[in-house]
Amino acid sequence: MMEKRNSLTQLLNIKHPIILAPMFLVSNVAMLVAASKAGITGCVPALNYRTIKDLEVALKELKENCKGPFGVNLIVNKSNFLYKEQLKTCCKYKVDYIITSLGSPKETINTAHKSGIKVFCDVVNLTYAKKVEALGADALIAVNREAGGHYGPTSYEELIPELVKNCNIPVISAGGVGNKQQLDKMLNLGATGVSVGSLFIASEESSVSEKYKEACVQYGAKDIVSTNRLSGSDCTIINTPYVQQMETHQNKLEQFLNNHKRLKKWFKAFIFYNGMKTFQKAAFSATYKTVWCAGPSIEHVNSIQPVAVIVDDLVKN
């Protein structure tokens, strides 16, 4: 029970209980280095690197430049064909923690623990939380309804207290934090820390296009909509004029393939690959297909700022 009460600051030896969340295409080495200097920790998706060699280069650079802990996010289901090599590489470079998403973390937990690496698991409900706790997870990432990108079905007001009451490992809230007041609210509900992503899309260290960053400044919470056509799972995006014209939910054929016992693995991989290519083109180049991933907390993004300033505002204002 003592571990349950430990703050994320104690768990990772950082100043502030904040993870700069792993964001597909957005998170990068510069952001994680800046996060560590600002007294928080950052996590990068392994899939932000096209090859294992590219991932190795990034981890080596992070090892050399981060003044504190950093993590890697792994997609652990069958749609990620690079998973096993990514896990092996994380262990080789002894990252401080791994955040698992979209699948069973059993292999990741067993393998990572042998290298002294902590494993935090994305969960959206108590049932799955209890399963990963039994597998040996070090903490839960409570992905709630207010999260950006892939989100859960339950509000943080319901999910966090439920997990805190029924689980014996730390609960880290993901979603719904855009300022100090909201950060304090998560901690008062029992979370030991928070995972924050969308606030940092418009950071100076982010390498996405200026148009993407400006969209995070100009749009707000009311402009966030959900789609399941780009990754196969519900995902939040900014409701740009292009998005308003596209079909945001799977048609009947896509739904059939997405649920077919034998075909769903390949269909999900196909959808994920095509969707990520769409995100990539929009994130880094000029295109009329402006599909930008972000969460409701962009409501609190008023300008493009360094990571350090965003962190300072989050912990003081």
Contacts in CASP RR format, 6 or more apart in sequence:
PFRMAT RR
TARGET T0000
AUTHOR 0000-0000-0000
METHOD contacts of the structure
MODEL  1
MMEKRNSLTQLLNIKHPIILAPMFLVSNVAMLVAASKAGITGCVPALNYR
TIKDLEVALKELKENCKGPFGVNLIVNKSNFLYKEQLKTCCKYKVDYIIT
SLGSPKETINTAHKSGIKVFCDVVNLTYAKKVEALGADALIAVNREAGGH
YGPTSYEELIPELVKNCNIPVISAGGVGNKQQLDKMLNLGATGVSVGSLF
IASEESSVSEKYKEACVQYGAKDIVSTNRLSGSDCTIINTPYVQQMETHQ
NKLEQFLNNHKRLKKWFKAFIFYNGMKTFQKAAFSATYKTVWCAGPSIEH
VNSIQPVAVIVDDLVKN
1 168 0 8 1.000
3 168 0 8 1.000
3 169 0 8 1.000
3 170 0 8 1.000
4 164 0 8 1.000
4 167 0 8 1.000
4 168 0 8 1.000
4 169 0 8 1.000
4 170 0 8 1.000
5 192 0 8 1.000
6 170 0 8 1.000
6 192 0 8 1.000
7 17 0 8 1.000
7 192 0 8 1.000
7 193 0 8 1.000
8 14 0 8 1.000
8 17 0 8 1.000
8 18 0 8 1.000
8 19 0 8 1.000
8 139 0 8 1.000
8 170 0 8 1.000
8 172 0 8 1.000
8 192 0 8 1.000
8 193 0 8 1.000
8 194 0 8 1.000
9 15 0 8 1.000
9 16 0 8 1.000
9 17 0 8 1.000
11 118 0 8 1.000
11 138 0 8 1.000
11 139 0 8 1.000
11 170 0 8 1.000
11 192 0 8 1.000
12 41 0 8 1.000
12 69 0 8 1.000
12 96 0 8 1.000
12 97 0 8 1.000
12 118 0 8 1.000
13 68 0 8 1.000
13 69 0 8 1.000
14 39 0 8 1.000
14 40 0 8 1.000
14 41 0 8 1.000
14 68 0 8 1.000
14 69 0 8 1.000
15 39 0 8 1.000
15 40 0 8 1.000
16 38 0 8 1.000
16 39 0 8 1.000
16 40 0 8 1.000
16 311 0 8 1.000
16 314 0 8 1.000
16 315 0 8 1.000
17 187 0 8 1.000
17 192 0 8 1.000
17 193 0 8 1.000
17 194 0 8 1.000
18 40 0 8 1.000
18 41 0 8 1.000
18 183 0 8 1.000
18 193 0 8 1.000
18 194 0 8 1.000
18 195 0 8 1.000
18 196 0 8 1.000
18 311 0 8 1.000
18 314 0 8 1.000
18 315 0 8 1.000
19 40 0 8 1.000
19 41 0 8 1.000
19 42 0 8 1.000
19 43 0 8 1.000
19 172 0 8 1.000
19 193 0 8 1.000
19 194 0 8 1.000
19 195 0 8 1.000
19 196 0 8 1.000
20 27 0 8 1.000
20 31 0 8 1.000
20 32 0 8 1.000
20 35 0 8 1.000
20 40 0 8 1.000
20 41 0 8 1.000
20 42 0 8 1.000
20 43 0 8 1.000
20 196 0 8 1.000
20 197 0 8 1.000
20 200 0 8 1.000
20 307 0 8 1.000
21 27 0 8 1.000
21 42 0 8 1.000
21 43 0 8 1.000
21 174 0 8 1.000
21 195 0 8 1.000
21 196 0 8 1.000
21 197 0 8 1.000
21 200 0 8 1.000
22 42 0 8 1.000
22 43 0 8 1.000
22 44 0 8 1.000
22 45 0 8 1.000
22 71 0 8 1.000
22 72 0 8 1.000
22 73 0 8 1.000
22 99 0 8 1.000
23 45 0 8 1.000
23 197 0 8 1.000
23 200 0 8 1.000
23 201 0 8 1.000
23 293 0 8 1.000
24 45 0 8 1.000
24 47 0 8 1.000
24 48 0 8 1.000
24 276 0 8 1.000
24 279 0 8 1.000
24 293 0 8 1.000
25 48 0 8 1.000
25 208 0 8 1.000
25 276 0 8 1.000
25 279 0 8 1.000
25 280 0 8 1.000
25 283 0 8 1.000
25 284 0 8 1.000
25 293 0 8 1.000
26 200 0 8 1.000
26 201 0 8 1.000
26 206 0 8 1.000
26 208 0 8 1.000
26 283 0 8 1.000
26 293 0 8 1.000
27 42 0 8 1.000
27 43 0 8 1.000
27 44 0 8 1.000
27 45 0 8 1.000
27 48 0 8 1.000
28 44 0 8 1.000
28 48 0 8 1.000
28 205 0 8 1.000
28 206 0 8 1.000
28 207 0 8 1.000
29 44 0 8 1.000
29 58 0 8 1.000
29 61 0 8 1.000
29 62 0 8 1.000
29 65 0 8 1.000
30 205 0 8 1.000
30 207 0 8 1.000
31 42 0 8 1.000
31 44 0 8 1.000
31 200 0 8 1.000
31 203 0 8 1.000
31 205 0 8 1.000
31 206 0 8 1.000
31 307 0 8 1.000
32 42 0 8 1.000
32 43 0 8 1.000
32 44 0 8 1.000
32 62 0 8 1.000
32 66 0 8 1.000
32 70 0 8 1.000
32 71 0 8 1.000
33 62 0 8 1.000
33 65 0 8 1.000
33 66 0 8 1.000
33 67 0 8 1.000
34 203 0 8 1.000
34 205 0 8 1.000
34 306 0 8 1.000
34 307 0 8 1.000
34 308 0 8 1.000
35 41 0 8 1.000
35 42 0 8 1.000
35 70 0 8 1.000
35 307 0 8 1.000
35 311 0 8 1.000
36 42 0 8 1.000
36 66 0 8 1.000
36 67 0 8 1.000
36 68 0 8 1.000
36 69 0 8 1.000
36 70 0 8 1.000
37 67 0 8 1.000
37 308 0 8 1.000
38 307 0 8 1.000
38 308 0 8 1.000
38 311 0 8 1.000
38 312 0 8 1.000
39 68 0 8 1.000
39 311 0 8 1.000
40 311 0 8 1.000
41 68 0 8 1.000
41 69 0 8 1.000
41 70 0 8 1.000
41 71 0 8 1.000
41 96 0 8 1.000
42 70 0 8 1.000
42 71 0 8 1.000
43 70 0 8 1.000
43 71 0 8 1.000
43 72 0 8 1.000
43 73 0 8 1.000
43 97 0 8 1.000
43 99 0 8 1.000
43 195 0 8 1.000
44 58 0 8 1.000
44 62 0 8 1.000
44 70 0 8 1.000
44 71 0 8 1.000
44 72 0 8 1.000
44 73 0 8 1.000
45 72 0 8 1.000
45 73 0 8 1.000
45 75 0 8 1.000
46 55 0 8 1.000
46 72 0 8 1.000
46 73 0 8 1.000
46 74 0 8 1.000
46 75 0 8 1.000
46 82 0 8 1.000
46 86 0 8 1.000
46 89 0 8 1.000
46 90 0 8 1.000
47 75 0 8 1.000
47 80 0 8 1.000
47 82 0 8 1.000
47 276 0 8 1.000
48 58 0 8 1.000
49 55 0 8 1.000
49 57 0 8 1.000
49 58 0 8 1.000
52 82 0 8 1.000
52 85 0 8 1.000
52 86 0 8 1.000
52 89 0 8 1.000
55 86 0 8 1.000
55 89 0 8 1.000
56 89 0 8 1.000
56 92 0 8 1.000
56 93 0 8 1.000
59 72 0 8 1.000
59 89 0 8 1.000
59 90 0 8 1.000
59 93 0 8 1.000
59 95 0 8 1.000
60 93 0 8 1.000
62 70 0 8 1.000
62 95 0 8 1.000
63 93 0 8 1.000
68 96 0 8 1.000
69 96 0 8 1.000
69 97 0 8 1.000
70 95 0 8 1.000
70 96 0 8 1.000
71 95 0 8 1.000
71 96 0 8 1.000
71 97 0 8 1.000
71 98 0 8 1.000
71 99 0 8 1.000
72 86 0 8 1.000
72 90 0 8 1.000
72 95 0 8 1.000
72 98 0 8 1.000
72 99 0 8 1.000
73 98 0 8 1.000
73 99 0 8 1.000
73 100 0 8 1.000
73 101 0 8 1.000
74 80 0 8 1.000
74 83 0 8 1.000
74 86 0 8 1.000
74 87 0 8 1.000
74 90 0 8 1.000
74 98 0 8 1.000
74 99 0 8 1.000
74 100 0 8 1.000
74 101 0 8 1.000
74 108 0 8 1.000
75 83 0 8 1.000
75 101 0 8 1.000
75 102 0 8 1.000
75 103 0 8 1.000
76 83 0 8 1.000
76 100 0 8 1.000
76 101 0 8 1.000
76 102 0 8 1.000
76 103 0 8 1.000
76 104 0 8 1.000
76 105 0 8 1.000
76 107 0 8 1.000
76 108 0 8 1.000
77 102 0 8 1.000
77 103 0 8 1.000
77 104 0 8 1.000
78 265 0 8 1.000
78 269 0 8 1.000
79 102 0 8 1.000
79 265 0 8 1.000
79 268 0 8 1.000
79 269 0 8 1.000
79 272 0 8 1.000
80 86 0 8 1.000
81 269 0 8 1.000
87 98 0 8 1.000
87 107 0 8 1.000
87 108 0 8 1.000
87 111 0 8 1.000
87 112 0 8 1.000
90 98 0 8 1.000
90 112 0 8 1.000
90 117 0 8 1.000
91 111 0 8 1.000
91 112 0 8 1.000
91 114 0 8 1.000
91 115 0 8 1.000
91 117 0 8 1.000
94 115 0 8 1.000
94 116 0 8 1.000
94 117 0 8 1.000
95 117 0 8 1.000
96 117 0 8 1.000
96 118 0 8 1.000
97 117 0 8 1.000
97 118 0 8 1.000
97 119 0 8 1.000
97 120 0 8 1.000
97 138 0 8 1.000
98 108 0 8 1.000
98 112 0 8 1.000
98 117 0 8 1.000
98 118 0 8 1.000
98 119 0 8 1.000
98 120 0 8 1.000
99 119 0 8 1.000
99 120 0 8 1.000
99 121 0 8 1.000
99 122 0 8 1.000
99 141 0 8 1.000
100 108 0 8 1.000
100 109 0 8 1.000
100 119 0 8 1.000
100 120 0 8 1.000
100 121 0 8 1.000
100 122 0 8 1.000
100 132 0 8 1.000
101 122 0 8 1.000
101 150 0 8 1.000
102 122 0 8 1.000
102 150 0 8 1.000
102 233 0 8 1.000
104 135 0 8 1.000
105 119 0 8 1.000
105 121 0 8 1.000
105 132 0 8 1.000
105 135 0 8 1.000
105 137 0 8 1.000
106 135 0 8 1.000
108 119 0 8 1.000
109 119 0 8 1.000
109 132 0 8 1.000
109 135 0 8 1.000
109 136 0 8 1.000
109 137 0 8 1.000
112 118 0 8 1.000
112 119 0 8 1.000
113 119 0 8 1.000
113 136 0 8 1.000
118 138 0 8 1.000
118 139 0 8 1.000
119 136 0 8 1.000
119 137 0 8 1.000
119 138 0 8 1.000
120 137 0 8 1.000
120 138 0 8 1.000
120 139 0 8 1.000
120 140 0 8 1.000
120 141 0 8 1.000
120 172 0 8 1.000
121 132 0 8 1.000
121 137 0 8 1.000
121 139 0 8 1.000
121 140 0 8 1.000
121 141 0 8 1.000
122 141 0 8 1.000
122 143 0 8 1.000
122 174 0 8 1.000
123 129 0 8 1.000
123 132 0 8 1.000
123 140 0 8 1.000
123 141 0 8 1.000
123 142 0 8 1.000
123 143 0 8 1.000
123 163 0 8 1.000
124 142 0 8 1.000
124 143 0 8 1.000
124 144 0 8 1.000
124 152 0 8 1.000
124 153 0 8 1.000
124 154 0 8 1.000
124 159 0 8 1.000
125 153 0 8 1.000
125 154 0 8 1.000
125 159 0 8 1.000
126 162 0 8 1.000
126 163 0 8 1.000
126 166 0 8 1.000
126 167 0 8 1.000
129 140 0 8 1.000
129 142 0 8 1.000
129 163 0 8 1.000
129 166 0 8 1.000
129 167 0 8 1.000
130 166 0 8 1.000
130 167 0 8 1.000
132 140 0 8 1.000
133 140 0 8 1.000
133 167 0 8 1.000
133 168 0 8 1.000
133 169 0 8 1.000
137 169 0 8 1.000
138 169 0 8 1.000
138 170 0 8 1.000
139 169 0 8 1.000
139 170 0 8 1.000
139 171 0 8 1.000
139 172 0 8 1.000
139 192 0 8 1.000
140 163 0 8 1.000
140 167 0 8 1.000
140 169 0 8 1.000
140 170 0 8 1.000
140 171 0 8 1.000
140 172 0 8 1.000
141 172 0 8 1.000
141 174 0 8 1.000
141 195 0 8 1.000
142 156 0 8 1.000
142 159 0 8 1.000
142 160 0 8 1.000
142 163 0 8 1.000
142 171 0 8 1.000
142 172 0 8 1.000
142 173 0 8 1.000
142 174 0 8 1.000
142 191 0 8 1.000
143 150 0 8 1.000
143 151 0 8 1.000
143 152 0 8 1.000
143 174 0 8 1.000
143 175 0 8 1.000
144 151 0 8 1.000
144 152 0 8 1.000
144 154 0 8 1.000
144 155 0 8 1.000
144 156 0 8 1.000
144 159 0 8 1.000
144 160 0 8 1.000
144 173 0 8 1.000
144 174 0 8 1.000
144 175 0 8 1.000
144 176 0 8 1.000
145 151 0 8 1.000
145 152 0 8 1.000
145 153 0 8 1.000
145 154 0 8 1.000
145 155 0 8 1.000
145 156 0 8 1.000
146 155 0 8 1.000
146 156 0 8 1.000
146 175 0 8 1.000
146 176 0 8 1.000
146 296 0 8 1.000
146 297 0 8 1.000
147 174 0 8 1.000
147 175 0 8 1.000
147 176 0 8 1.000
147 236 0 8 1.000
147 295 0 8 1.000
148 175 0 8 1.000
148 197 0 8 1.000
148 198 0 8 1.000
148 224 0 8 1.000
148 236 0 8 1.000
148 293 0 8 1.000
148 294 0 8 1.000
148 295 0 8 1.000
148 296 0 8 1.000
148 297 0 8 1.000
149 235 0 8 1.000
149 236 0 8 1.000
149 237 0 8 1.000
149 293 0 8 1.000
149 294 0 8 1.000
149 295 0 8 1.000
150 231 0 8 1.000
150 233 0 8 1.000
150 234 0 8 1.000
150 235 0 8 1.000
151 175 0 8 1.000
151 226 0 8 1.000
151 234 0 8 1.000
151 235 0 8 1.000
151 236 0 8 1.000
152 234 0 8 1.000
156 173 0 8 1.000
156 175 0 8 1.000
156 176 0 8 1.000
156 186 0 8 1.000
156 189 0 8 1.000
157 189 0 8 1.000
160 171 0 8 1.000
160 173 0 8 1.000
160 186 0 8 1.000
160 189 0 8 1.000
160 190 0 8 1.000
160 191 0 8 1.000
161 189 0 8 1.000
161 190 0 8 1.000
163 171 0 8 1.000
164 171 0 8 1.000
164 189 0 8 1.000
164 190 0 8 1.000
164 191 0 8 1.000
170 192 0 8 1.000
170 193 0 8 1.000
171 190 0 8 1.000
171 191 0 8 1.000
171 192 0 8 1.000
172 191 0 8 1.000
172 192 0 8 1.000
172 193 0 8 1.000
172 194 0 8 1.000
172 195 0 8 1.000
173 186 0 8 1.000
173 189 0 8 1.000
173 191 0 8 1.000
173 193 0 8 1.000
173 194 0 8 1.000
173 195 0 8 1.000
174 194 0 8 1.000
174 195 0 8 1.000
175 194 0 8 1.000
175 195 0 8 1.000
175 196 0 8 1.000
175 297 0 8 1.000
176 182 0 8 1.000
176 186 0 8 1.000
176 296 0 8 1.000
176 297 0 8 1.000
177 183 0 8 1.000
177 186 0 8 1.000
177 194 0 8 1.000
177 196 0 8 1.000
177 199 0 8 1.000
177 297 0 8 1.000
177 314 0 8 1.000
178 196 0 8 1.000
178 199 0 8 1.000
178 297 0 8 1.000
178 299 0 8 1.000
178 300 0 8 1.000
178 314 0 8 1.000
179 300 0 8 1.000
179 313 0 8 1.000
179 314 0 8 1.000
179 317 0 8 1.000
180 313 0 8 1.000
180 314 0 8 1.000
180 315 0 8 1.000
180 316 0 8 1.000
180 317 0 8 1.000
183 194 0 8 1.000
183 314 0 8 1.000
183 315 0 8 1.000
186 193 0 8 1.000
186 194 0 8 1.000
187 193 0 8 1.000
187 194 0 8 1.000
196 297 0 8 1.000
196 314 0 8 1.000
197 297 0 8 1.000
198 216 0 8 1.000
198 294 0 8 1.000
198 295 0 8 1.000
198 296 0 8 1.000
198 297 0 8 1.000
198 298 0 8 1.000
198 301 0 8 1.000
199 297 0 8 1.000
199 298 0 8 1.000
199 300 0 8 1.000
199 301 0 8 1.000
199 310 0 8 1.000
199 314 0 8 1.000
200 206 0 8 1.000
200 307 0 8 1.000
200 310 0 8 1.000
201 208 0 8 1.000
201 212 0 8 1.000
201 213 0 8 1.000
201 216 0 8 1.000
201 294 0 8 1.000
201 298 0 8 1.000
201 301 0 8 1.000
202 213 0 8 1.000
202 214 0 8 1.000
202 216 0 8 1.000
202 217 0 8 1.000
202 298 0 8 1.000
202 301 0 8 1.000
202 303 0 8 1.000
202 304 0 8 1.000
202 305 0 8 1.000
203 304 0 8 1.000
203 305 0 8 1.000
203 306 0 8 1.000
203 307 0 8 1.000
203 310 0 8 1.000
204 304 0 8 1.000
204 305 0 8 1.000
204 306 0 8 1.000
204 307 0 8 1.000
205 306 0 8 1.000
205 307 0 8 1.000
206 213 0 8 1.000
207 284 0 8 1.000
208 283 0 8 1.000
208 284 0 8 1.000
209 283 0 8 1.000
209 284 0 8 1.000
209 285 0 8 1.000
209 286 0 8 1.000
210 304 0 8 1.000
211 286 0 8 1.000
211 290 0 8 1.000
212 282 0 8 1.000
212 283 0 8 1.000
212 292 0 8 1.000
213 304 0 8 1.000
214 304 0 8 1.000
215 238 0 8 1.000
215 240 0 8 1.000
215 290 0 8 1.000
215 292 0 8 1.000
215 294 0 8 1.000
216 238 0 8 1.000
216 292 0 8 1.000
216 294 0 8 1.000
216 298 0 8 1.000
216 301 0 8 1.000
217 298 0 8 1.000
217 301 0 8 1.000
217 302 0 8 1.000
217 303 0 8 1.000
217 304 0 8 1.000
219 238 0 8 1.000
219 239 0 8 1.000
219 294 0 8 1.000
219 298 0 8 1.000
220 296 0 8 1.000
220 298 0 8 1.000
220 299 0 8 1.000
221 295 0 8 1.000
221 296 0 8 1.000
221 297 0 8 1.000
221 298 0 8 1.000
221 299 0 8 1.000
223 238 0 8 1.000
223 239 0 8 1.000
224 236 0 8 1.000
224 237 0 8 1.000
224 238 0 8 1.000
224 239 0 8 1.000
224 294 0 8 1.000
224 295 0 8 1.000
224 296 0 8 1.000
224 298 0 8 1.000
225 236 0 8 1.000
225 237 0 8 1.000
225 238 0 8 1.000
225 239 0 8 1.000
225 243 0 8 1.000
225 248 0 8 1.000
226 234 0 8 1.000
226 235 0 8 1.000
226 236 0 8 1.000
226 237 0 8 1.000
226 248 0 8 1.000
227 234 0 8 1.000
227 235 0 8 1.000
227 237 0 8 1.000
227 243 0 8 1.000
227 248 0 8 1.000
227 249 0 8 1.000
228 234 0 8 1.000
228 235 0 8 1.000
228 248 0 8 1.000
228 249 0 8 1.000
228 250 0 8 1.000
229 246 0 8 1.000
229 247 0 8 1.000
229 248 0 8 1.000
229 249 0 8 1.000
229 250 0 8 1.000
229 254 0 8 1.000
229 271 0 8 1.000
229 275 0 8 1.000
230 237 0 8 1.000
230 271 0 8 1.000
230 274 0 8 1.000
230 275 0 8 1.000
230 276 0 8 1.000
230 278 0 8 1.000
230 279 0 8 1.000
230 291 0 8 1.000
231 271 0 8 1.000
231 272 0 8 1.000
231 275 0 8 1.000
231 276 0 8 1.000
232 250 0 8 1.000
232 258 0 8 1.000
232 268 0 8 1.000
232 271 0 8 1.000
232 272 0 8 1.000
235 293 0 8 1.000
236 293 0 8 1.000
236 294 0 8 1.000
236 295 0 8 1.000
236 296 0 8 1.000
237 243 0 8 1.000
237 291 0 8 1.000
237 292 0 8 1.000
237 293 0 8 1.000
237 294 0 8 1.000
238 290 0 8 1.000
238 292 0 8 1.000
238 293 0 8 1.000
238 294 0 8 1.000
238 298 0 8 1.000
240 290 0 8 1.000
240 291 0 8 1.000
240 292 0 8 1.000
241 290 0 8 1.000
242 288 0 8 1.000
242 289 0 8 1.000
242 290 0 8 1.000
242 291 0 8 1.000
243 290 0 8 1.000
243 291 0 8 1.000
246 291 0 8 1.000
250 258 0 8 1.000
254 267 0 8 1.000
254 271 0 8 1.000
257 263 0 8 1.000
257 264 0 8 1.000
257 267 0 8 1.000
258 264 0 8 1.000
258 267 0 8 1.000
258 268 0 8 1.000
258 271 0 8 1.000
260 267 0 8 1.000
278 289 0 8 1.000
278 291 0 8 1.000
279 291 0 8 1.000
279 292 0 8 1.000
279 293 0 8 1.000
281 287 0 8 1.000
281 289 0 8 1.000
282 289 0 8 1.000
282 290 0 8 1.000
282 291 0 8 1.000
282 292 0 8 1.000
283 292 0 8 1.000
305 313 0 8 1.000
END
